[in-house]
Amino acid sequence: MNEELRNMLMRLDMGRENDVRAEIADIRDAVRSLWMLTTAQAIVPGVDDNGISRTQAGGITLETTINNANAQEINWWLPLGLSTDDVTAIYCQLIVTIGGKKYLYVGGSFARIGGVTASNIARYNYETRQWEALPWGVSDNGVNGAVRAIAYNSVDGYLYIGGDFLNAGGDATADYAARTAFTADDPIVSWESLTTVGYELNAKVRTIACDSAGETYFGGDFTNAGGDTAADYIAKKQSGGFVNINGAAPSAVYTIDINASDEIFIGGATVDQGFIRKGSGGAWADYNSSSTTYTCYKLAFDPNGLLYAAVGDLLIDNGDGTWRTVDVSAYAVLDVAFDANGYPIVCGSFLDIDGVDAMRAAWFDGATWRPLTNAGGLDGLGGTVYSIIADPDTNTVFAVGDFDTAGTIQCKGIAAFCRPLADALDILAGLPEQYAAYFLTIYAAIGHTHSLANGESVLGSTFSITGTAGTYQDTGLSISLPAAGTYVINTDICFALKGNAGTAWYITAKLYNSTDAADVANSERMVFYSNDAGLPLAQGTIPLSIIVTVAAAKTIKLYAARNGAGTPSWTTSQIPSTSIGRTKMSYHALGT
């Protein structure tokens, strides 16, 4: 092992981050060189071909071994911010390369990202590996409401944003949509309006797309865009405002995509079975109409021109007027993108896809669906993922949403899935909290051992909730955290509820620390609620993900209660666990 690298790692291990910040590039280069020289070494497969050796205690040990042909196949989730960031959710993202410089733009609902104050929009600089705010005024950054769409028009040179904001850049007419012109060396100075006084948009923008001729299209909840009575839910930017394109859409537009022939496709809120429309002959015609009613969250064309639709399930155009369906559980697929090989990558709130366990993110390898997980199949994302994109230059996948964990790493709404090792090191931002990720990947590459405690427990049989309304009961499901530390606890809670009297019925759940006889803080969840008289049987599964820190070994249990208003009476109130769906808990120690 390189002695200089050993010394750097020792200083990092001792917490002397300031001494090492200037040497991060040297560490990265040293590890990359070491990796190239030792491609026969990798994370050891003690039992499994995927590089994971499981101990009797259920821990995962990372080691090295000889003659592992898959040395370049190691995958990692890494954070792109700090756990102290002020992020509610990130909704959209876009990679832009201009003037030889590359940036990752993100929009959402946040006040600070990567330790940088930024109101709802920011960018990650590939060159400096730091976050940058996008100033719109003298003393503030960003916009005053959520950003839900970002697009770059390479023809006119403008970056466009849309969302819930008003008066972007202090411009009274820059409501819900704005733009700015910039170059790589000229950071955004201000946002400007797309219209004139009296012709502002009247509701949020959800999606923006540009065609090869430089036209820019906006979709959302607005009507009468630019004063055009036919410009409902979708409009095209023109000089001084907006104009309709193919007339009004039938309902709110959530997604626009444009194929290689500049044909426009839209999808959105449910309207009969015409959830996807194609612009044709000055109107919006149903495209591959289905007998099933869907809401369309995202449309995307693959490199071969095949249309994919995220509609809860994933639909793939057969090219003959019909769709092929890829099923998911615990709705829904919310976004689809494509990697450098043209294979689809999807994200959302699902827990499996096409029968393969995958926590909210998955990719197709040409033969089967695979989860986006840390090496060895650790958990995916700890909350809903709204957008996913792949950088074709680095094999890096970026996921954004309202999650707090990715794999076993703490993060706030954004994470990068990197492969191989060199790409993982390239994407790290050099922030102190991310040194844990450096430790794990570097130690794995050079032969150190690092253990991540983990475990899982499944409810053995269906638990029936009894007793009076609001009384929590032990379901019988528990996990044992083995030692002091910080853990991610993920729980899949199945439910079945049917009421026959009263005015409202609902099931709640929480985690309970039975060792200390105390509730786990902020773990309470509404599992299901209905105020319909004569509630029919409702069934489903919800996730519960939380990060806990304990000072010693603890036992954590799942508690549930049935509740109701008025004088409730229940026919069925259960936490099921059967072959149809398992109620289970798992934990993973964070890699710090």
Secondary structure as GFF3:
##gff-version 3
##sequence-region A 1 592
A	DSSP	alpha_helix	3	13	.	.	.	ID=ss1
A	DSSP	alpha_helix	17	20	.	.	.	ID=ss2
A	DSSP	three_ten_helix	21	23	.	.	.	ID=ss3
A	DSSP	alpha_helix	24	37	.	.	.	ID=ss4
A	DSSP	beta_strand	42	43	.	.	.	ID=ss5
A	DSSP	beta_strand	53	54	.	.	.	ID=ss6
A	DSSP	beta_strand	60	62	.	.	.	ID=ss7
A	DSSP	beta_strand	64	65	.	.	.	ID=ss8
A	DSSP	three_ten_helix	71	73	.	.	.	ID=ss9
A	DSSP	beta_strand	76	79	.	.	.	ID=ss10
A	DSSP	beta_strand	86	98	.	.	.	ID=ss11
A	DSSP	beta_strand	101	113	.	.	.	ID=ss12
A	DSSP	beta_strand	116	117	.	.	.	ID=ss13
A	DSSP	beta_strand	121	125	.	.	.	ID=ss14
A	DSSP	beta_strand	130	133	.	.	.	ID=ss15
A	DSSP	beta_strand	147	153	.	.	.	ID=ss16
A	DSSP	beta_strand	158	163	.	.	.	ID=ss17
A	DSSP	three_ten_helix	168	170	.	.	.	ID=ss18
A	DSSP	beta_strand	177	181	.	.	.	ID=ss19
A	DSSP	beta_strand	205	210	.	.	.	ID=ss20
A	DSSP	beta_strand	216	220	.	.	.	ID=ss21
A	DSSP	three_ten_helix	225	227	.	.	.	ID=ss22
A	DSSP	beta_strand	234	238	.	.	.	ID=ss23
A	DSSP	beta_strand	241	243	.	.	.	ID=ss24
A	DSSP	beta_strand	253	258	.	.	.	ID=ss25
A	DSSP	beta_strand	264	268	.	.	.	ID=ss26
A	DSSP	beta_strand	276	280	.	.	.	ID=ss27
A	DSSP	beta_strand	283	286	.	.	.	ID=ss28
A	DSSP	beta_strand	298	301	.	.	.	ID=ss29
A	DSSP	beta_strand	307	310	.	.	.	ID=ss30
A	DSSP	beta_strand	314	317	.	.	.	ID=ss31
A	DSSP	beta_strand	323	326	.	.	.	ID=ss32
A	DSSP	beta_strand	333	338	.	.	.	ID=ss33
A	DSSP	beta_strand	344	348	.	.	.	ID=ss34
A	DSSP	beta_strand	352	353	.	.	.	ID=ss35
A	DSSP	beta_strand	356	357	.	.	.	ID=ss36
A	DSSP	beta_strand	361	364	.	.	.	ID=ss37
A	DSSP	beta_strand	369	371	.	.	.	ID=ss38
A	DSSP	beta_strand	385	391	.	.	.	ID=ss39
A	DSSP	beta_strand	396	401	.	.	.	ID=ss40
A	DSSP	beta_strand	405	406	.	.	.	ID=ss41
A	DSSP	beta_strand	409	410	.	.	.	ID=ss42
A	DSSP	beta_strand	414	418	.	.	.	ID=ss43
A	DSSP	alpha_helix	421	427	.	.	.	ID=ss44
A	DSSP	three_ten_helix	432	434	.	.	.	ID=ss45
A	DSSP	alpha_helix	435	446	.	.	.	ID=ss46
A	DSSP	beta_strand	450	452	.	.	.	ID=ss47
A	DSSP	beta_strand	454	458	.	.	.	ID=ss48
A	DSSP	beta_strand	463	464	.	.	.	ID=ss49
A	DSSP	beta_strand	473	481	.	.	.	ID=ss50
A	DSSP	beta_strand	485	501	.	.	.	ID=ss51
A	DSSP	beta_strand	504	513	.	.	.	ID=ss52
A	DSSP	beta_strand	518	519	.	.	.	ID=ss53
A	DSSP	beta_strand	525	530	.	.	.	ID=ss54
A	DSSP	beta_strand	538	550	.	.	.	ID=ss55
A	DSSP	beta_strand	554	565	.	.	.	ID=ss56
A	DSSP	beta_strand	569	575	.	.	.	ID=ss57
A	DSSP	beta_strand	584	589	.	.	.	ID=ss58
###
